[in-house]
Structures are given as C-alpha cells and as structure tokens.
Amino acid sequence: MTRDRLYRVKFVNQNQLMEVYVREVFQAELYGFVVLRDFVFGETSTVVVDPAEEKLKTEFQGVEQTWVPMHAILRIDQVEKRGAATLTEISKDNIAAFPSPIYTPRDVPEV
C-alpha cells in the first residue's frame, strides 16, 4: 500500500511568506518555475478558524495547479501530516539578500 505524499512548501509572494501543503511538487516545463498541485487545507467544520489559513484557502480556491518562480521558493519539505497553512507579512525592517540570477550572461565583446 502506497501512502499519499504530502509536501510543505514555503515561498515568497508580494511581501508575504506563504506556507502551503500540497500533494504534488515538480519542475515545470517552463524554465525557472516549480508547479504546486493538489492543495490541502484544514476542515472548515471546526469552531476555531485561522484567518491566515482561510485567506490562503480563498486565494487558492478552485486552483488546480500554480506555477511559482524557482527563486521565490524558500523550502520544500516532505511531511507525514498536515499542519496549519500560514501567511506572514514580511516586515520592511527585515533585510534579505536579493535573489541572484539563475545564470549570468557571458561578456560579449563589442565589435
């Protein structure tokens, strides 16, 4: 019996750190992108509602798959069980290194 794989993916999108749970993660045919497919969110029948998870749930509602730029992905973990999806605002006070380009073009001499 094969168990269903579950991945926790952390990525940056518009000054927000998003942490989502998906069943499939793979490299896209479009160079420089990672595909996230089959999002997993918590049950809505509970009394306590996490506003961050609800915001992510509504943002990805009806989305079959999404393409995330490779340089925006911070971490991908294979996990045994789902935790809470989180959405964290990135403070302007925090300083982070700007992502470097995937490749650097060679210097072309002028003719």
C-alpha positions in Angstrom: 0.0 0.0 0.0 1.5 3.3 -1.0 0.9 6.3 1.2 -0.1 9.7 -0.1 2.9 12.1 -0.1 2.4 15.5 1.4 4.7 18.5 1.0 5.1 21.7 2.9 6.2 24.5 0.6 7.4 27.9 1.8 7.7 30.7 -0.8 7.6 34.5 -1.0 4.9 36.3 -2.9 4.3 40.1 -2.9 5.9 40.8 0.5 4.3 37.8 2.1 5.7 34.5 3.2 3.3 31.7 2.3 3.4 28.2 3.7 1.1 25.7 2.0 0.6 22.0 1.9 0.3 20.2 -1.5 0.3 16.6 -2.7 2.4 17.2 -5.8 5.5 19.4 -6.4 7.6 19.2 -9.6 9.7 21.2 -12.0 7.6 22.9 -14.7 8.3 22.6 -18.4 8.5 26.4 -18.3 12.1 27.0 -17.3 12.6 28.6 -13.9 9.2 27.6 -12.4 8.0 24.9 -9.9 4.5 23.5 -10.1 2.4 23.2 -7.0 -0.7 20.9 -7.4 -3.5 19.5 -5.3 -3.6 21.9 -2.3 -4.5 20.5 1.1 -6.3 22.7 3.7 -7.9 22.0 7.0 -11.5 21.2 7.7 -13.9 24.2 8.0 -16.2 22.5 10.5 -14.1 23.5 13.5 -15.2 26.3 15.8 -11.7 28.0 15.8 -10.9 29.5 12.4 -7.3 30.6 11.5 -7.7 33.8 9.4 -4.3 33.3 7.6 -5.3 29.8 6.5 -8.8 31.0 5.5 -7.2 33.7 3.4 -4.9 31.2 1.7 -7.8 28.8 1.2 -9.8 31.5 -0.6 -6.8 32.6 -2.7 -6.2 29.1 -3.9 -9.8 28.0 -4.1 -10.5 26.4 -7.5 -6.8 26.4 -8.4 -5.8 23.1 -9.9 -2.1 24.0 -10.1 0.1 27.1 -9.8 3.5 28.0 -11.1 5.8 29.6 -8.6 9.2 31.1 -9.7 12.1 29.0 -8.6 13.8 31.8 -6.9 10.7 32.5 -4.8 10.8 29.1 -3.2 12.5 29.0 0.2 12.0 25.4 1.2 10.2 22.2 0.3 9.7 19.5 2.9 8.0 16.1 2.6 5.9 15.7 5.8 3.8 13.0 7.4 0.9 15.1 8.4 -0.6 18.5 7.5 0.0 21.5 9.8 -1.7 24.9 9.5 -1.1 26.8 6.3 0.4 30.2 7.2 0.6 33.6 5.7 3.1 36.0 7.2 3.7 39.6 6.2 7.3 40.3 5.6 8.4 43.4 7.5 10.1 46.2 5.8 12.6 46.2 8.7 13.8 42.7 7.8 16.7 42.7 5.4 17.1 39.8 3.0 19.6 39.2 0.2 18.1 39.8 -3.2 17.9 36.5 -5.2 20.8 36.1 -7.6 20.1 35.3 -11.2 19.9 31.7 -12.2 22.6 32.2 -14.8 24.8 35.1 -15.7 25.3 36.0 -19.4 28.8 35.9 -20.7 30.5 39.2 -21.5 30.2 39.8 -25.2 33.0 42.0 -26.6 31.8 44.9 -28.7 32.5 44.7 -32.4 
